[in-house]
Amino acid sequence: MISARQLLPLLVGAAFGTGGWMYGSRGAGTSTSGNGATADDRLRIASEEIELLQRENESLRSLAQGGGEFAVPQEMIDQVQEDYGLEFLASPVVHMVAGEELGYRIEAAIESRMGPQGIDDRQEAFQRIGWLDPGDKLLEQLVAIKSVGAKGWFDEESGDAWVTDDFDLKNIPDQAVLLRLLVRVLLDQHFPDSSVYPGDDAARAKEALHAGAASGAESRFYAANARAIGFLPSNENSAAARLLLVLSEFIQGLTMFPAMEGKNLADTLYVKGVEEFSDGMRNLPESTFGVVFPNAEKRGGKVDFPEIEDEIYLEESAGYLGIRLWISELGDVGIAEQVARDWSKDGYALFADGEVSTGLMWKVEFQTAGSADIFQEAALQRAGAMAGLESAAELGVLIEATDGRFFRVERISETSVKFVNAAKRDTAEL
């Protein structure tokens, strides 16, 4: 996919090329027009060419600036403020953009949010852990699930909302989209992200609550319309629904978490009243575990990697959600939920392992030895499968994959397990 910053210079160059061709034609026409064309003809041709260039210039400006702003009806602004007992700190900005351009904007926002090399490091780390298969493209999947068939999108980086150029407020589903976006803008203004990226698991928790609250507003809007007009208009994005089925199970899980667990918690806070809702948004769960179990004692914490002496590119936590998705891919969702619920803390590190490759070390700690046992067996199965073996790996035994990589699963305490995917033999034995 060509990024927006790459696409615009190409289009500008094409416009200049077209303008040059037209200018040449106009010059040629002028040199011969004295033989047949009248002054009126020459003026008409010049006016048409100027109009065409102006349209092209407006198109390029629209591409660069987002296609202008969409005028949000005041009654919708008032409705959102009344529902949540909060006022917009600044007028909500909703841009309009061509549908085919939305994906480029989403791509740029994701890359910006992750920082330099951030998405590339996660692509590699997620494959080393086993959340993604070798052919899966993380960025492409994240962009696709947010853009395919979408009528609107909220940009967490800028706090602005976007609607596509086929958006029409006469349609009830489009009204619902705008309402959802306005809720996201309102919550972002009052409960913004910190200036420092909090880490993937904490970011997923925040996204779950904000997106879940917006989904709740959308659902209530549809319910109110169903009572008023006697039926429920379809709000299904069929293209996105079909796409979700073919994406990796990990991306499916990330996508559904805000729509399910995030919405459940946001709805619970909403029905308790304005003060409870605002307090919940002001004191967001710091992990995906906290989204699912908001009344449980906080879990998580820093995991150290003193054995890694080479440069560490990325340190992150899988968290409750990452553990659950990792185990559920082995086939038993119930067991995955059971083990993830017993998660205490975890951390993984993607690090330099040789001149041109990377290694991945993941340490996971549970509340009980029983959950560590189950996770250990899952890790042994995963290591064996990733190494191309027909059977599971053995605890503490180094195995070499068919592609030359090395895997090892180690029990580092009664309740803790370590999983290593390395490029070098001695690294896997750390």
Solvent accessible surface area in square Angstrom, and as a share of the most:
residue,aa,sasa,rsa
1,M,126,0.56
2,I,77,0.39
3,S,5,0.03
4,A,25,0.19
5,R,161,0.59
6,Q,101,0.45
7,L,34,0.17
8,L,51,0.25
9,P,81,0.51
10,L,108,0.53
11,L,70,0.35
12,V,47,0.27
13,G,40,0.38
14,A,58,0.45
15,A,22,0.17
16,F,153,0.64
17,G,46,0.45
18,T,48,0.28
19,G,17,0.16
20,G,45,0.43
21,W,175,0.61
22,M,11,0.05
23,Y,147,0.56
24,G,43,0.41
25,S,49,0.32
26,R,100,0.36
27,G,40,0.38
28,A,60,0.47
29,G,36,0.35
30,T,80,0.46
31,S,90,0.58
32,T,83,0.48
33,S,10,0.06
34,G,71,0.68
35,N,141,0.72
36,G,67,0.64
37,A,34,0.26
38,T,78,0.45
39,A,65,0.50
40,D,108,0.56
41,D,50,0.26
42,R,93,0.34
43,L,122,0.61
44,R,124,0.45
45,I,73,0.37
46,A,26,0.20
47,S,58,0.37
48,E,91,0.41
49,E,30,0.13
50,I,97,0.49
51,E,91,0.41
52,L,63,0.31
53,L,74,0.37
54,Q,102,0.45
55,R,125,0.46
56,E,46,0.21
57,N,75,0.39
58,E,100,0.45
59,S,68,0.44
60,L,32,0.16
61,R,116,0.42
62,S,45,0.29
63,L,32,0.16
64,A,54,0.42
65,Q,120,0.53
66,G,0,0.00
67,G,32,0.30
68,G,40,0.38
69,E,124,0.56
70,F,40,0.17
71,A,89,0.69
72,V,25,0.14
73,P,34,0.21
74,Q,109,0.49
75,E,121,0.54
76,M,19,0.09
77,I,22,0.11
78,D,64,0.33
79,Q,68,0.30
80,V,1,0.00
81,Q,40,0.18
82,E,143,0.64
83,D,51,0.27
84,Y,4,0.01
85,G,45,0.44
86,L,24,0.12
87,E,126,0.56
88,F,25,0.11
89,L,122,0.61
90,A,61,0.47
91,S,93,0.60
92,P,15,0.09
93,V,46,0.26
94,V,2,0.01
95,H,27,0.12
96,M,49,0.22
97,V,5,0.03
98,A,34,0.26
99,G,35,0.33
100,E,142,0.64
101,E,8,0.04
102,L,1,0.01
103,G,10,0.10
104,Y,47,0.18
105,R,46,0.17
106,I,1,0.00
107,E,12,0.05
108,A,33,0.26
109,A,15,0.11
110,I,19,0.10
111,E,46,0.20
112,S,71,0.46
113,R,51,0.19
114,M,45,0.20
115,G,25,0.24
116,P,134,0.84
117,Q,118,0.53
118,G,5,0.05
119,I,13,0.07
120,D,80,0.42
121,D,27,0.14
122,R,11,0.04
123,Q,37,0.16
124,E,54,0.24
125,A,0,0.00
126,F,4,0.02
127,Q,44,0.19
128,R,44,0.16
129,I,0,0.00
130,G,7,0.07
131,W,6,0.02
132,L,5,0.02
133,D,93,0.48
134,P,122,0.77
135,G,65,0.62
136,D,26,0.13
137,K,106,0.45
138,L,2,0.01
139,L,34,0.17
140,E,95,0.43
141,Q,19,0.09
142,L,27,0.14
143,V,1,0.01
144,A,23,0.18
145,I,28,0.14
146,K,76,0.32
147,S,23,0.15
148,V,56,0.32
149,G,49,0.47
150,A,22,0.17
151,K,57,0.24
152,G,6,0.06
153,W,25,0.09
154,F,14,0.06
155,D,17,0.09
156,E,41,0.18
157,E,82,0.37
158,S,68,0.44
159,G,13,0.12
160,D,32,0.17
161,A,0,0.00
162,W,19,0.07
163,V,0,0.00
164,T,4,0.02
165,D,83,0.43
166,D,88,0.45
167,F,14,0.06
168,D,47,0.25
169,L,44,0.22
170,K,165,0.70
171,N,68,0.35
172,I,37,0.19
173,P,41,0.25
174,D,5,0.02
175,Q,47,0.21
176,A,0,0.00
177,V,16,0.09
178,L,0,0.00
179,L,4,0.02
180,R,62,0.23
181,L,1,0.00
182,L,0,0.00
183,V,0,0.00
184,R,18,0.07
185,V,1,0.01
186,L,0,0.00
187,L,0,0.00
188,D,19,0.10
189,Q,42,0.19
190,H,52,0.23
191,F,18,0.07
192,P,88,0.55
193,D,47,0.24
194,S,76,0.49
195,S,122,0.79
196,V,114,0.65
197,Y,69,0.26
198,P,74,0.46
199,G,16,0.15
200,D,4,0.02
201,D,10,0.05
202,A,22,0.17
203,A,11,0.08
204,R,40,0.15
205,A,0,0.00
206,K,16,0.07
207,E,39,0.17
208,A,0,0.00
209,L,0,0.00
210,H,0,0.00
211,A,16,0.13
212,G,0,0.00
213,A,4,0.03
214,A,1,0.00
215,S,28,0.18
216,G,2,0.02
217,A,6,0.04
218,E,25,0.11
219,S,52,0.34
220,R,77,0.28
221,F,25,0.10
222,Y,10,0.04
223,A,41,0.32
224,A,43,0.34
225,N,27,0.14
226,A,27,0.21
227,R,186,0.68
228,A,84,0.65
229,I,77,0.39
230,G,66,0.63
231,F,127,0.53
232,L,112,0.56
233,P,15,0.10
234,S,90,0.58
235,N,86,0.44
236,E,120,0.54
237,N,51,0.26
238,S,55,0.35
239,A,31,0.24
240,A,18,0.14
241,A,42,0.32
242,R,153,0.56
243,L,37,0.18
244,L,31,0.15
245,L,135,0.67
246,V,116,0.67
247,L,19,0.09
248,S,18,0.12
249,E,97,0.44
250,F,0,0.00
251,I,0,0.00
252,Q,45,0.20
253,G,11,0.10
254,L,32,0.16
255,T,43,0.25
256,M,79,0.35
257,F,4,0.02
258,P,20,0.12
259,A,44,0.34
260,M,105,0.47
261,E,33,0.15
262,G,0,0.00
263,K,47,0.20
264,N,96,0.49
265,L,20,0.10
266,A,1,0.01
267,D,39,0.20
268,T,62,0.36
269,L,22,0.11
270,Y,55,0.21
271,V,118,0.68
272,K,119,0.51
273,G,31,0.30
274,V,70,0.40
275,E,149,0.67
276,E,83,0.37
277,F,4,0.01
278,S,9,0.06
279,D,71,0.37
280,G,14,0.13
281,M,2,0.01
282,R,148,0.54
283,N,98,0.50
284,L,42,0.21
285,P,27,0.17
286,E,116,0.52
287,S,11,0.07
288,T,0,0.00
289,F,5,0.02
290,G,14,0.14
291,V,3,0.02
292,V,40,0.23
293,F,48,0.20
294,P,69,0.44
295,N,150,0.77
296,A,43,0.33
297,E,150,0.67
298,K,157,0.66
299,R,70,0.26
300,G,38,0.37
301,G,52,0.50
302,K,136,0.58
303,V,21,0.12
304,D,90,0.47
305,F,16,0.06
306,P,113,0.71
307,E,45,0.20
308,I,15,0.08
309,E,166,0.74
310,D,73,0.38
311,E,115,0.52
312,I,56,0.28
313,Y,93,0.35
314,L,18,0.09
315,E,77,0.35
316,E,21,0.09
317,S,30,0.19
318,A,0,0.00
319,G,0,0.00
320,Y,1,0.00
321,L,1,0.01
322,G,0,0.00
323,I,0,0.00
324,R,40,0.14
325,L,17,0.08
326,W,0,0.00
327,I,7,0.03
328,S,22,0.14
329,E,52,0.23
330,L,75,0.37
331,G,64,0.62
332,D,67,0.34
333,V,105,0.60
334,G,50,0.48
335,I,67,0.34
336,A,0,0.00
337,E,38,0.17
338,Q,94,0.42
339,V,0,0.00
340,A,0,0.00
341,R,123,0.45
342,D,25,0.13
343,W,4,0.01
344,S,19,0.12
345,K,60,0.25
346,D,4,0.02
347,G,6,0.06
348,Y,2,0.01
349,A,0,0.00
350,L,0,0.00
351,F,3,0.01
352,A,17,0.13
353,D,0,0.00
354,G,37,0.35
355,E,178,0.80
356,V,148,0.85
357,S,30,0.19
358,T,12,0.07
359,G,0,0.00
360,L,0,0.00
361,M,0,0.00
362,W,0,0.00
363,K,30,0.13
364,V,1,0.01
365,E,58,0.26
366,F,4,0.02
367,Q,89,0.40
368,T,67,0.39
369,A,30,0.23
370,G,41,0.39
371,S,6,0.04
372,A,0,0.00
373,D,64,0.33
374,I,52,0.26
375,F,1,0.00
376,Q,21,0.09
377,E,88,0.40
378,A,5,0.04
379,A,0,0.00
380,L,11,0.05
381,Q,91,0.40
382,R,23,0.09
383,A,0,0.00
384,G,0,0.00
385,A,73,0.57
386,M,60,0.27
387,A,1,0.01
388,G,48,0.46
389,L,74,0.37
390,E,187,0.84
391,S,79,0.51
392,A,48,0.37
393,A,9,0.07
394,E,116,0.52
395,L,77,0.38
396,G,39,0.37
397,V,68,0.39
398,L,36,0.18
399,I,23,0.12
400,E,92,0.41
401,A,7,0.06
402,T,123,0.72
403,D,107,0.56
404,G,33,0.32
405,R,27,0.10
406,F,19,0.08
407,F,5,0.02
408,R,28,0.10
409,V,0,0.00
410,E,50,0.22
411,R,64,0.23
412,I,70,0.36
413,S,53,0.34
414,E,130,0.58
415,T,32,0.19
416,S,11,0.07
417,V,0,0.00
418,K,10,0.04
419,F,1,0.00
420,V,1,0.01
421,N,4,0.02
422,A,0,0.00
423,A,27,0.21
424,K,81,0.34
425,R,126,0.46
426,D,89,0.46
427,T,9,0.05
428,A,0,0.00
429,E,96,0.43
430,L,74,0.37
